[in-house]
Amino acid sequence: MADGISIEIESLATGGAPAKPGGSGGDLVLFVGEDLALSPRAAEIAGPGAADLVARAAGVERFKGKALSALVLTAPSGLSAERLVVIGTGADEAAGRDWATLGGFTAGKLGSRSATVVLEWPGTAPGPDEVAAFSLGARLRAYKFDRYKSKKAAEGEESGGGGRLTLLVPENAGLKKAVRGAEGLAEGVILARELVNEPPNVLDPEEFARRAEALEKLGVEIEVLDEKDMKKLGMRALLAVAQGSAKEARVVIMRWNGGEDPAEAPVAFIGKGVCFDSGGISIKGSGGMEDMKGDMAGAACVVGLMHALASRKAKVNALGAIGLVENMPDGKAQRPGDIVTSLSGQTIEIINTDAEGRLVLADVLWHVQQTYKPRFMIDLATLTGAILVALGQEFAGMFSNNDELAQRLSAAGEATGERVWRMPLTPGFDKLIESKFADMKNTGGRHGGSATAAQFLKRYVNDVPWIHLDIAGVGMSAPATEVNRSWGSGWGVRLLDRLVRDHYEA
């Protein structure tokens, strides 16, 4: 995993003021609202005259303390800190404040520099959850993927980077546990980003499976199915996608048994893992095809989620399953017009070999619901370009057969900022995937493309509560945010961790 930011937590209640005003080098970060007032402890740490210094500099720079604004003073008079960074928090709306975004914004202003951060301001003293979210945002903003650059880029002020932050926060019970959990969650998101960012000549299905196996160190039970195993099971739909590639397919089953009863049915998460998608015989256009290394963002999310759950020893039985293939146009590749038999016994006419992800998911979904009898299943896939047309890159498309599960996931999305928008499932879409020659065809054409794909998948879940998340717009190349400057976003790890935390842990 890429080097990131180092964060230490110290108590404002027990720590004395630094020997020198403003610390002993590095940056000093203070927070102010629109009245520009410092908290008593921040004023004490910054030293005499700091409040006046901030007020005078704010007047010159027209700094108003608005949310996510910053005032930077280099070599501030009377402080031993190299820079004084004042972060605006806006009006006092602590109840609705996005602490992760605030942490990301702060880390962005510091770049790779080390800093002491006094995390309080008048009227606001963050508790354990707020401090944890702030540290999470800082860690995520600091991530960058540059391992293949022979010359590393110079660290700019807002680049994020590998500095060290010392957070001075109010003493609070449960603080260390909350921050440790946030660290594990950040690692899970970053793991997902790493997988999506890797080039396809490095991260083929076999290598992806090996990286998932590293979760064994955290206590996750791993089972890897190779092509011989899949043939024996009857996963012919998944294998049909892989047959044009020189790289063998894999299915990885990851189990975290953290619940009080090891025999309790797990919650299940399934990811599409097409490590490179050329489109197969129905080959894609060359423009932007390099981005198809990210067609495994759903599988990456599932691996990152399992890391997060195991890291914080979540009190839940959870299962992650990922189908890993390459879709290539070899002479052995499947053709439009082929008919394949899925693990469920249902037959599928191949109309377009670029509608391959649903074939992978069909077999993995069926295997999970038949073998493990889960409480629910949520699958994630960069499945259709049509979802981009519908929702842009602001939401993932959510299709579900269960209202309660859908409502819970929507709430988790609002809480984490990884938002979902429910889309329709209706028997009317089934008509568009009827086949003259098989039980169904693998695409219903251009109209309603995301809905017909979801309707296809619904045939493989029976009555298990289920959600399909189409993450084509958010899993890669998403707009930059204060907590993400990476091409691979790691989208979904925070969302699903929050869902589990809020509703399914003992």
C-alpha positions in Angstrom: 0.0 0.0 0.0 1.3 3.5 -0.9 2.9 5.6 1.8 0.4 7.9 3.4 0.1 10.4 6.2 1.0 9.6 9.8 -1.4 10.8 12.4 -0.9 11.0 16.2 -3.6 11.9 18.7 -2.8 13.9 21.8 -5.1 15.3 24.5 -5.8 19.0 24.9 -7.0 18.4 28.4 -3.8 16.8 29.7 -1.1 18.3 27.4 0.6 21.4 28.5 1.2 24.3 26.1 4.3 23.8 23.9 7.5 25.3 25.3 7.6 27.8 22.4 4.4 29.6 21.2 3.0 27.8 18.1 5.0 24.6 18.6 8.6 23.8 17.7 8.7 23.9 13.9 6.4 22.6 11.2 2.9 24.1 10.7 0.4 25.0 13.3 -3.3 24.6 12.2 -6.1 26.5 14.0 -9.8 26.6 13.2 -12.1 29.6 13.3 -15.7 30.3 12.5 -17.0 33.4 10.8 -16.3 35.5 13.9 -12.6 34.6 13.5 -12.4 33.8 17.3 -9.9 31.2 18.6 -10.8 28.8 21.4 -9.1 29.5 24.7 -6.9 26.5 24.4 -6.0 27.3 20.8 -5.1 30.8 21.8 -2.9 29.5 24.6 -1.1 27.1 22.3 -0.6 29.7 19.6 0.7 32.1 22.2 0.1 35.8 23.0 -0.8 38.0 20.1 -1.9 35.1 17.9 -5.6 36.2 17.9 -4.6 39.7 16.9 -2.3 38.3 14.2 -5.1 36.2 12.7 -7.5 39.2 12.7 -5.0 41.6 11.0 -4.0 39.0 8.4 -7.7 38.1 7.7 -8.4 41.8 7.1 -5.6 42.1 4.5 -6.5 38.8 2.8 -10.3 39.3 3.1 -10.5 36.0 4.9 -14.0 35.6 6.4 -13.8 32.2 8.0 -16.2 30.6 5.5 -16.4 26.9 5.5 -13.5 25.2 3.7 -11.4 28.4 3.3 -7.9 28.9 4.5 -5.5 31.7 5.5 -1.8 30.8 5.4 0.8 32.9 7.1 4.4 32.0 6.4 7.0 32.5 9.2 4.4 34.1 11.5 5.7 36.8 13.9 5.9 35.6 17.5 5.4 31.9 16.6 8.1 29.2 16.2 5.9 27.4 13.7 7.0 27.7 10.1 3.5 28.4 9.0 0.3 29.3 10.6 -2.7 27.7 8.8 -6.1 29.0 9.8 -9.0 26.9 8.5 -12.5 28.4 8.2 -15.4 26.4 9.4 -18.3 28.7 8.6 -21.4 29.0 10.7 -21.8 26.9 13.7 -23.6 23.8 12.3 -21.7 21.1 14.1 -24.6 18.6 13.9 -24.4 18.5 10.1 -20.7 19.1 9.7 -18.8 16.7 7.4 -15.7 16.0 9.5 -14.1 13.8 6.9 -14.3 16.6 4.3 -12.8 19.0 6.8 -10.0 16.6 7.5 -9.4 16.2 3.8 -9.4 19.9 3.2 -6.9 20.4 6.0 -4.5 17.7 4.7 -4.8 19.3 1.2 -3.5 22.6 2.6 -0.6 21.0 4.3 0.6 18.8 1.5 3.6 16.7 2.7 4.4 19.1 5.6 4.2 18.0 9.2 1.8 20.0 11.5 0.2 20.3 14.9 -3.6 20.6 14.5 -5.6 22.1 17.3 -9.0 20.4 16.6 -11.5 22.7 18.3 -12.9 26.1 18.0 -15.4 28.2 20.0 -18.7 26.3 20.4 -17.3 23.1 19.0 -15.4 20.3 20.7 -15.3 17.2 18.6 -16.1 13.8 20.1 -14.6 10.4 19.2 -16.6 9.9 16.0 -15.8 13.4 14.8 -12.1 13.1 15.4 -12.1 9.7 13.7 -13.9 11.1 10.7 -11.4 14.0 10.5 -8.5 11.6 10.6 -10.1 9.4 8.0 -10.6 12.4 5.6 -6.9 13.4 6.1 -5.6 9.9 5.4 -7.8 9.6 2.3 -6.7 13.0 0.9 -3.1 12.2 1.4 -3.2 9.1 -0.8 -1.5 9.2 -4.1 -0.6 6.5 -6.6 2.9 7.2 -8.1 4.8 3.9 -7.8 5.4 3.7 -11.5 6.9 7.2 -11.8 10.7 7.1 -11.9 10.8 10.7 -10.8 8.3 11.7 -8.1 6.4 14.9 -8.6 7.3 17.8 -6.4 4.9 18.2 -3.5 2.7 21.2 -4.0 0.8 22.9 -1.2 -2.5 21.1 -2.0 -1.2 17.8 -3.2 -1.7 15.8 0.0 1.3 13.6 0.8 3.3 11.9 3.5 3.5 14.4 6.3 2.9 13.8 10.0 -0.1 15.3 11.8 -0.4 15.6 15.5 -4.1 16.2 16.4 -4.7 18.0 19.7 -8.2 17.1 20.7 -10.5 17.2 23.8 -10.0 14.1 26.0 -12.9 11.7 25.4 -13.7 8.0 26.3 -13.6 5.8 23.3 -11.3 8.1 21.3 -8.5 5.6 20.6 -10.9 2.9 19.5 -12.8 5.2 17.1 -9.5 6.5 15.6 -8.2 2.9 15.2 -11.4 2.0 13.4 -11.0 5.0 11.1 -7.5 4.0 10.3 -8.6 0.5 9.3 -11.4 2.0 7.2 -8.9 4.3 5.5 -6.7 1.3 4.7 -9.6 -0.5 3.2 -10.5 2.5 0.9 -6.9 2.9 -0.1 -6.5 -0.8 -0.8 -9.5 -0.5 -3.2 -8.0 2.5 -4.8 -4.6 0.7 -5.2 -6.3 -2.2 -7.0 -8.2 0.0 -9.4 -5.2 2.1 -10.2 -2.9 -0.8 -11.0 -2.1 -1.3 -14.7 -3.7 -4.5 -16.2 -0.4 -6.0 -17.1 0.3 -6.1 -13.4 -3.1 -6.9 -11.9 -4.5 -9.8 -13.8 -7.0 -12.2 -12.2 -4.4 -14.4 -10.6 -2.5 -11.4 -9.1 -5.8 -9.9 -7.9 -6.6 -13.2 -6.1 -3.1 -13.2 -4.5 -3.7 -9.7 -3.1 -7.0 -10.7 -1.7 -5.3 -13.6 0.0 -3.3 -11.1 2.0 -6.4 -10.6 4.1 -5.7 -13.9 5.8 -3.3 -11.9 8.1 -6.3 -10.1 9.5 -8.2 -13.3 10.2 -10.2 -13.5 7.0 -10.8 -17.0 5.7 -10.0 -17.2 2.0 -11.0 -19.7 -0.7 -9.8 -19.3 -4.2 -11.5 -21.2 -7.0 -9.5 -21.8 -10.2 -10.9 -22.7 -13.6 -10.9 -26.4 -12.8 -13.0 -25.7 -9.7 -15.4 -23.5 -11.6 -15.8 -26.0 -14.4 -16.7 -28.7 -11.8 -19.3 -26.3 -10.2 -20.7 -25.3 -13.6 -19.8 -21.6 -13.7 -20.0 -21.6 -17.5 -21.3 -18.1 -17.9 -18.2 -16.6 -16.0 -15.8 -18.9 -17.8 -17.3 -18.0 -21.2 -16.1 -14.4 -20.6 -12.6 -15.6 -19.7 -12.1 -18.0 -22.5 -10.6 -15.4 -24.9 -7.9 -14.4 -22.4 -4.4 -16.0 -21.8 -5.0 -15.2 -18.2 -7.1 -17.7 -16.1 -10.1 -16.7 -14.3 -10.5 -16.8 -10.5 -13.3 -16.6 -7.9 -12.3 -15.5 -4.4 -14.5 -16.2 -1.4 -13.6 -14.1 1.7 -15.2 -14.8 5.1 -15.0 -12.7 8.2 -16.7 -14.5 11.1 -16.9 -11.8 13.8 -20.5 -12.4 14.9 -21.4 -13.9 18.3 -22.7 -17.0 16.5 -20.3 -18.4 13.9 -23.2 -20.3 12.3 -25.4 -17.2 11.8 -26.0 -16.4 8.1 -23.6 -13.8 6.8 -24.2 -10.5 5.1 -22.8 -10.9 1.6 -21.0 -8.5 -0.8 -20.3 -9.5 -4.4 -18.0 -7.7 -6.8 -17.5 -7.7 -10.6 -13.8 -8.1 -11.3 -13.1 -7.7 -15.0 -9.4 -6.8 -14.7 -9.4 -5.6 -18.3 -12.4 -5.2 -20.6 -11.6 -4.9 -24.3 -15.2 -5.7 -25.1 -14.2 -9.1 -26.5 -15.4 -9.8 -30.1 -17.7 -6.8 -29.8 -14.6 -4.8 -29.3 -14.8 -1.3 -27.8 -13.5 1.8 -29.6 -9.9 2.7 -28.9 -10.7 6.0 -27.4 -10.4 5.7 -23.6 -10.0 1.9 -23.7 -7.1 2.3 -21.2 -9.7 3.1 -18.6 -11.0 -0.4 -18.8 -8.4 -1.5 -16.3 -10.8 -0.1 -13.8 -13.7 -2.5 -14.7 -12.9 -4.4 -11.5 -13.8 -1.5 -9.2 -16.7 -3.5 -7.7 -14.4 -6.3 -6.7 -11.8 -3.9 -5.4 -14.5 -2.4 -3.1 -15.4 -5.8 -1.7 -11.8 -6.5 -0.9 -11.4 -3.1 0.7 -14.6 -3.6 2.7 -13.5 -7.0 4.0 -10.2 -5.4 5.1 -12.0 -2.6 6.9 -14.4 -5.0 8.7 -11.6 -7.3 9.8 -9.3 -4.5 10.9 -11.9 -3.2 13.4 -13.0 -6.7 14.3 -16.5 -6.0 13.3 -19.1 -8.0 15.2 -20.7 -9.5 12.2 -20.4 -12.5 9.9 -19.6 -11.1 6.5 -18.8 -12.7 3.2 -17.1 -11.2 0.2 -17.1 -12.9 -3.2 -15.4 -11.6 -6.4 -15.4 -13.0 -9.9 -12.1 -12.1 -11.6 -11.7 -12.4 -15.4 -10.2 -10.6 -18.5 -12.5 -10.0 -21.5 -10.3 -10.4 -24.6 -10.9 -10.9 -28.4 -8.9 -14.1 -28.9 -9.8 -16.8 -31.4 -11.2 -18.8 -28.5 -13.4 -15.9 -27.3 -17.1 -16.3 -27.1 -19.1 -14.9 -30.0 -22.3 -13.0 -30.5 -24.9 -15.8 -31.1 -23.3 -18.2 -28.6 -25.5 -19.7 -26.0 -24.0 -20.5 -22.5 -25.5 -22.3 -19.5 -25.1 -20.5 -16.2 -24.5 -22.2 -12.9 -28.2 -21.8 -12.2 -29.0 -23.9 -15.2 -30.6 -21.0 -17.0 -29.3 -20.4 -20.6 -28.1 -17.1 -22.0 -27.9 -16.0 -25.6 -24.9 -13.8 -26.1 -25.9 -10.7 -28.1 -23.0 -8.5 -27.3 -19.7 -9.8 -25.7 -19.2 -6.3 -24.2 -22.1 -7.0 -21.8 -19.9 -9.4 -19.9 -20.0 -8.2 -16.3 -23.5 -9.5 -15.8 -22.4 -13.0 -16.9 -19.7 -13.0 -14.2 -22.0 -11.7 -11.5 -24.8 -14.2 -12.5 -22.7 -17.2 -11.5 -21.2 -15.7 -8.4 -24.5 -14.4 -7.1 -26.1 -17.9 -7.6 -23.1 -19.6 -5.9 -23.3 -17.3 -2.9 -27.1 -17.5 -2.4 -27.2 -21.3 -2.9 -24.1 -22.1 -0.8 -24.1 -19.6 2.0 -27.8 -18.6 2.5 -26.9 -15.0 3.2 -29.1 -12.5 5.1 -28.8 -10.2 2.1 -26.6 -9.7 -1.0 -25.2 -6.5 -2.4 -23.3 -6.6 -5.6 -21.2 -3.8 -7.0 -20.2 -3.4 -10.7 -19.0 -0.9 -13.2 -21.8 -2.4 -15.3 -23.2 0.1 -17.8 -22.5 3.4 -19.5 -26.2 4.0 -19.4 -26.0 4.8 -15.6 -23.7 7.6 -16.4 -26.3 9.1 -18.8 -29.0 8.8 -16.1 -27.0 9.9 -12.9 -23.7 11.4 -14.0 -21.0 10.9 -11.5 -23.0 12.1 -8.4 -24.8 8.9 -7.6 -24.5 5.2 -8.0 -27.5 3.5 -9.4 -29.3 1.3 -6.9 -31.7 -1.5 -7.9 -33.3 -3.5 -5.2 -36.0 -6.1 -4.4 -36.2 -5.0 -0.7 -37.4 -1.7 0.5 -35.9 -1.8 4.0 -32.5 -2.7 2.7 -32.6 0.0 0.1 -33.7 2.6 2.6 -30.9 1.6 5.0 -28.3 1.9 2.2 -29.6 5.3 1.1 -29.2 6.6 4.7 -25.7 5.2 4.8 -25.0 7.0 1.5 -26.2 10.3 2.9 -24.0 9.9 6.0 -20.8 9.1 4.1 -21.3 11.2 1.0 -21.2 8.0 -1.2 -24.8 8.5 -2.4 -27.1 6.1 -4.2 -30.2 6.7 -6.2 -32.9 4.1 -6.5 -33.8 3.0 -10.0 -36.8 0.9 -11.1 -37.0 -2.8 -11.4 -40.2 -4.0 -13.1 -41.2 -7.1 -15.1 -41.6 -4.8 -18.1 -37.9 -4.8 -18.5 -37.9 -8.6 -18.6 -39.5 -8.4 -22.1 -36.4 -6.6 -23.4 -34.1 -9.5 -22.5 -36.3 -12.3 -23.8 -34.5 -14.6 -26.3 -35.9 -16.6 -29.2 -33.3 -19.3 -28.6 -32.5 -19.3 -24.9 -34.0 -18.4 -21.5 -32.7 -14.9 -21.9 -30.2 -12.8 -23.8 -27.4 -10.8 -22.2 -28.5 -7.4 -23.3 -31.8 -5.7 -24.1 -30.4 -3.0 -26.3 -29.8 0.7 -25.8 -33.0 1.8 -24.1 -33.1 1.2 -20.3 -29.6 -0.4 -20.4 -29.0 -0.2 -16.7 -32.4 -1.4 -15.8 -32.3 -4.4 -18.2 -28.9 -5.3 -16.8 -30.3 -5.2 -13.2 -33.4 -7.2 -14.3 -31.0 -9.8 -15.8 -29.2 -10.1 -12.4 -32.4 -10.4 -10.5 -33.0 -13.8 -12.1 -30.0 -15.1 -10.0 -30.9 -14.0 -6.5 -34.3 -15.7 -5.9 -36.0 -14.2 -2.8 -32.8 -13.1 -1.0 -32.9 -9.4 -0.1 -30.7 -7.9 -2.7 -29.2 -4.7 -4.0 -27.4 -4.1 -7.3 -25.1 -1.0 -7.4 -24.1 0.2 -10.8 -20.9 2.2 -10.0 -19.7 2.9 -13.5 -19.9 6.7 -12.8 -18.3 6.7 -9.3 -15.9 3.8 -9.2 -13.2 5.4 -11.3 -12.4 8.8 -12.9 -14.9 10.4 -10.6 -14.7 14.2 -10.0 -12.1 15.2 -7.4 -13.3 15.8 -3.8 -11.7 17.0 -0.6 -11.1 13.3 0.4 -10.1 11.9 -3.0 -7.6 13.0 -5.6 -7.2 9.5 -7.0 -8.4 8.1 -10.4 -9.5 5.0 -8.6 -11.9 6.3 -5.9 -12.3 3.3 -3.6 -16.0 4.2 -3.8 -18.3 2.0 -1.7 -16.0 0.9 1.1 -17.2 3.7 3.4 -20.8 3.2 2.3 -21.0 -0.5 3.0 -19.0 -0.3 6.2 -21.5 2.3 7.5 -24.4 0.1 6.5 -22.9 -2.8 8.5 -22.0 -0.7 11.5 -25.4 0.9 11.8 -27.6 -2.1 11.3 -26.0 -5.5 11.3 -23.4 -5.7 14.0 -24.2 -7.5 17.3 
